Amino acid sequence: MTIETKKIYYRPKEIEQLLGIKQSTLSKQRQGKFGLPYVVVGRNPKSNRGGIILYEVSKVHDYLERKGRSTL
């Protein structure tokens, strides 16, 4: 039996490799509350720091289509 796995989330490093958007730019976009949609996993709700930043593939794809950019 084989299990087919599809990537659901990308890390910032993978976004940089795929789209050419530097990780520092992604960070500035998150701080400015604009840019690619993302989620934070493992962050204390009372904190603004820590956790793992993830970009959901389907939401990034939709965002890029709305902005008229090439998709993943």
C-alpha positions as CSV (number, residue, x, y, z in Angstrom):
1,M,0.0,0.0,0.0
2,T,1.4,3.4,-0.9
3,I,0.3,6.7,0.6
4,E,0.3,9.7,-1.7
5,T,1.3,12.9,0.0
6,K,0.7,16.4,-1.3
7,K,2.4,19.4,0.1
8,I,-0.2,21.6,1.9
9,Y,2.1,24.2,3.4
10,Y,5.3,25.9,2.4
11,R,7.9,27.3,4.7
12,P,9.4,30.8,3.9
13,K,12.5,29.2,2.5
14,E,10.5,27.2,0.0
15,I,8.5,30.3,-1.0
16,E,11.9,32.1,-1.6
17,Q,13.1,29.2,-3.8
18,L,9.8,28.9,-5.7
19,L,8.8,32.5,-6.2
20,G,12.1,34.4,-5.7
21,I,10.6,36.5,-2.8
22,K,13.4,36.8,-0.2
23,Q,12.6,35.7,3.4
24,S,13.4,39.1,4.7
25,T,10.7,40.6,2.3
26,L,8.2,38.0,3.5
27,S,9.0,39.0,7.1
28,K,8.5,42.7,6.3
29,Q,5.2,41.8,4.6
30,R,4.0,39.9,7.7
31,Q,5.0,42.8,10.0
32,G,3.1,45.2,7.7
33,K,0.1,42.9,7.5
34,F,0.2,42.6,3.7
35,G,1.5,40.2,1.2
36,L,1.1,36.5,0.9
37,P,-1.4,34.9,3.4
38,Y,0.2,32.8,6.1
39,V,-0.5,31.1,9.4
40,V,1.6,30.7,12.6
41,V,1.7,27.4,14.3
42,G,2.9,26.9,17.9
43,R,2.8,30.5,19.0
44,N,1.6,31.4,22.5
45,P,-1.6,33.4,21.9
46,K,-0.3,36.2,24.3
47,S,2.9,36.5,22.4
48,N,3.8,38.3,19.1
49,R,7.0,36.2,18.7
50,G,7.9,32.5,18.1
51,G,6.0,29.8,16.3
52,I,6.4,28.4,12.8
53,I,5.4,30.5,9.8
54,L,3.6,28.5,7.1
55,Y,2.1,29.5,3.8
56,E,-0.9,27.4,2.7
57,V,-0.3,26.4,-1.0
58,S,-3.9,26.9,-2.1
59,K,-4.2,30.3,-0.5
60,V,-0.9,31.5,-2.0
61,H,-2.0,30.2,-5.4
62,D,-5.4,32.1,-5.1
63,Y,-3.6,35.3,-3.9
64,L,-1.2,35.2,-6.9
65,E,-4.1,34.6,-9.3
66,R,-6.0,37.6,-7.9
67,K,-2.9,39.8,-8.2
68,G,-2.3,38.6,-11.8
69,R,1.0,36.9,-11.0
70,S,2.2,33.6,-12.2
71,T,1.3,30.7,-9.9
72,L,3.2,27.9,-8.3
